């Protein structure tokens, strides 16, 4: 078992962050969660708040002084806070710069001021743009960036690597596929479920429904991150996280419709992608993580069902997101 730590988690009240909080507390660690609650929810931390080993600080990663003050006493940072709104990135390009790139710089500077040397970063498979190498390995050639989100995350990766080289940090960069599971409040399952509640007879689908995507269950994502942190010895550790399968958007619709017992008529908006930066085929090579002994437990289909079941039992998030 790894040594006990005091973890600091930006975005700690969010989807992945709050699940990570629960896992780390269960493993016996101390945890400080930092979140401005713009997309996270205090309700996600209800169980954690009962633990004497947990502390929540409401704050923004753009507030450097509050961030550094909250980070005092911690020895490892999970930087998960970000603007993950790929679809509307071109409507507000500064948001990706501020909330993803500048925020990452602020986290690194807070760490440097406090002599905290280890950071795990939630990057994205979007940094590969529309790769010609499928499945895409970590050392694939970088094509032209296709989304402001991916570009801002790639800039964050560069900053972390530079701090590892310049200031003796140790970095863990995780390039995720889309994550599914409990507390999921953003993405295609959420959007389809909300649309089908409004009108179970019809479903608008962005693009042509043939886009191929890979997904990973949140519990498997967290297990992978912890396995890498424990077993990968490099100064800069870059890992793709995903499953060894992918599905078409139409396949997801089929699973969701079957679970809800509806048969909607599908109305496609057309084209091979739903929006600017929507990669029509995302499938990452995860052999590097698998070689450490980690294995995902859930298939994509099982992850979709788990996500939908949680949404069905927690419809308050639909209203909160509206």
C-alpha positions, 0 to 999 in steps of 0.5 A: 500500500502506498504511503498515507498523504494529504491530497489537495484536489482542485475541482474536488466537488465535481464529477471525477473529483468528488469520486476521487475524494471518496476513494482517497478517504476510504484508503486512509488519506487526508483530503482537501477539496478546492472548488468554486462550485460553478459546476461542482455540487456540495451534495457530492461531498456529503459523505466526505464531509462526515470524515475528520480527514476531509476539508472543503475550501470554496475558492477559484483556481484563478484566485492565487492567494486563496489557492495557495492558502488552501493548499498549505499542509498538503503534499500531493496535488490532483489538478482536476478543475477545468472548463470542459466545455469543448462544444462551445469553446469558440463562443468564449475562447478566453475561458479555456485560456483562463480556466485551463492554462492560467489556472494550471500555472496558478496551481504550479506556482502555489505548489512551488511557493509551498515546496509541494513537488508532486502533481497529477493532471487531468488532460484529455485525448483531445490533445491528439486532434484528429490523429491519423494513428488509431488507436492513438499512443502517447508518442503519436505525432501531434497534428493540428489542434482542433479545439481550444479545449485541447489546445489549452490542456496541451499548454497545461501539459507543457507547463507541468513538464517545464516545472518538472525540469526546472523546479524538480517537480514530479508530474503525472499527466493523464489523457482521458477519453470521456469518463462515465459513472455516478455524479456525471452531469455533462456529456452525451448521456446527460444530454440524451436523457434530458431530451428523452424526458422532454420528448421520448418520441424524438431525439436530435443527434448532433452529426450523423451518429456514426462518430466513434468514441471510447469511454471509461468508467469513473471508478476505473479511471481513478484506479488507473491514476492511483496505479500509475502514481504508485508504480510509474517512476519517471519525472514526467509520466504521461498516460492514456486512460481508456478502454480497449473498445469504442462505440458509435454514438448510435450504439450509445443511443441504442443502450440508453433507449433500451434502458428507458424503454423508448424508441425515439425517431432520430433526427440527425443534424448532419455531417461527420461531427457534431461541432467544431472540434468534435473528433469523429474517431477517438480511440486511445492506445492504453497499453502503457497503463495496462502494462502496469497491471491496471485493468478496467472492470466495466465495459463501455456498455456497463458504464453507460448503464451505470451512468443512466441509472444514477441520473434516473435516481438523481434527477435534481441534477437536470434542474441544477444544470438547466 
